[in-house]
Amino acid sequence: MKTFSAITNPFAVIALFLPLALGANTAHAADPAAMALLKQMQAPDVKNAQLSILVGNWKGRGTVRPSRKFSNMKVKCNLNNSWVLGGKILKQTMRCKSFLMSVQRTTYMGFDKAKGQIVGRSYGNVGPNNASITGNARNGNFDLVMVHRKKNGSGTVQNRLLTSMNSANSMSSVMSKISRRPYDVMRIEYRRTGAKTYL
């Protein structure tokens, strides 16, 4: 995000609320981005046990560094994780605010049993937009890689999102740039708000 989140998710994790065409009733309509991810999965798991522990509302505090040119800035984040499409896709919405920027991200993830890994896509107003996600989770520890095309089309950029559940109600998330000179893009400590809602 990891979950999650982060500028590029985990914590990644994007504002993509697309109205449906032709005046369809959006209250009952499927999310187009979630549907697109589902079509790419060969054997989607339903309410995957690893992803389920993320379900619910979270508040976080930490630091963000959008590029190497910036110093670390304090940031506050709100994170919501919920199942869509009958529990085949986890939808994560993130809103973070620091002194210089406001970050909104929406991330979609699911567990593809055929590939044996988490797959997803992440969208946002800051950092990578429409980034692919692949990775694994075990015992509440998530190791995800986000890849997106450079704006000039000269290659790809990769970020790594490591998220660890410290307890049922707290988790730590670190997103780092993968490069010859890596640095942490975001470090957040999250606390669950409200009752435990994970499955």
N, C-alpha and C positions, 0 to 999 in steps of 0.2 A: 505497500500500500501500500507492510508491508505492508499490514498491511497493510499499515500498508500504505501505506501509502505514501505519499511523498510527492514532490513536484512532478515527477514523471510517472504515481499511482496513485506505495505500495504506500505509494505508496502510494506509488505510485502512488493516485490514483485520481477532474475532467467534467466539463459541463456539456452534456449532449442530450438535450431534450427536444426531440424532433417531432413536430406535429404531424399527424397522419394526413395524407392527402385525401381529397374527395369528401371531406367533412365527416370522416369516421368518428365514432364515439371513442375518444382517447381514454376514457375511464376504464374501458374493457379491452383496449387495443394492446397488442404485443409491442414491446420495445424493438424498433428496427435494428439497433446495434446488437442487442442480445440475440435476436433471431439470426443475424448474419454470423455471429460467432458459433451458434448452435449448428448451423449448416456446415461449418468447417470441421466439426467434431465427428469422429467415426463412431464412438460408443460413449456418450455422455453418462457420467454417474449421476444419480439423483441424491441431492442433499449430502454431498460428499462429507465424510466425517471430519477430515482436516479443515475444509473450508467452513464447515458449520460453526466451529468455535469462534469465528469472526463475526457472526451474525449479531446485530444490535447496534447501539449508538455508543460512540466513543468521543472523548475530548482529549486533546493532546497539546503539549507544549514542548518547544525545543528550538532548534536553529535551522536556518535555511541559507544556502549559498548558491544562487542561480548560475553563477559562472566563476571562473578563477579570478576574474577582475574584481569581484566583490568580497568583502569580509563577511563572516557569519553574522546573521541578523536573527533576533528573536522572532519566533512565529507561534501562533496559536491555530489549532486545527479542530474542526468538527468532522467526524467520520460516521457514515451510516452504511452498514452492510445488510443486504436483504436478498432473499431468494426470489428469482423471477423464473418464468417458464416452468412452473411446477417443480422448482428446486434443481433444475439442470444447470442454471447459471446463477452465480453470485454477482449481484450488482453493488458496486461500491461508489458512493458519492462522497467527495471530499471538498471541503472549503477551508482554506488556510489564509491567514492575514498576518502580514509583517509590516514593518514601517514603510517599505517601498512598494509592496505589491500585494495583490489579492489573487489567490490561486483557486481555481475551480477545476476539478477533475472528475470524470466518471470512468470507472474501470469495470470490465466484465470478465469474470473468470469461471472456469469450470474444470472438472477433472475428466480427462479423456481416458477411459479404461483401455482403449486400443493402443494408445501411446504410452500409457502408464505415467502420465504427468499432467500438471496443471497447464492449461492454455488460456489465453485471453487477449483482450485488446484494451487500450487505454487512450482516452481523449482528454485534452485540456487546453486552457487558455494561456498557460505559461509552460514552457518546456515542450517535450515532444507531444505532437498530436497524432493520433492513430498509430500508436506504437504496439507492436506485437509483444506478447508475454509468454514465456515458457519457464517451467521450473518444477520444483518438488517441495513437498511438505512432509514432515515427520515429527510426531509428538509435539505439535504446536510450533515447530520451527520451519519457517518458509524461506526458500532460497529461489528467488525469481530474477530473470533477466528480461529487461525491456529493450527492444531494438526499434529504431526508427530511422528513416532516411534523412540525411542532411538536407538543409534547404537548397543548397546549390546542386544537389543531386550527385555529389562526388563520392558517395559512400554512405555508410551507416554509423550511427552513434548508439552506444550501448550503456545502459545503467543497470546496476545490480541492486536489488532490494532484498535486504535481510530483515525478517520480522520474527520476533520470538515472544511467545506467550510467557509472561513471568508468573502469572496466576490466572484464575478464571476471569479476573477483572482488570488485569493490566497487561500491557504488551509494549515492547520496544521495537522501533523501526528505524533502519538506517538505509538510505539510498546513496550509492556511490557511483561516480563516473568511472567507466571502464576505459582506460587509455594508458598511454605511456606515462602520464603524470596524473594518476587518479586522485580524486578528492571527494569528500562527502558533500553531496548536494543537500541532504536533509537528514536530521536526526530528531526523532520525536519519541516522547514517552506518552503513552495513551492510558487513560483510565476509562473503564466502562461506566456509562451513565444509566441510571435506572436499573431495573431488575435484570438478571441474567436471562438472555433470550436465545442463547445458542442451543442447538439440538443435541 
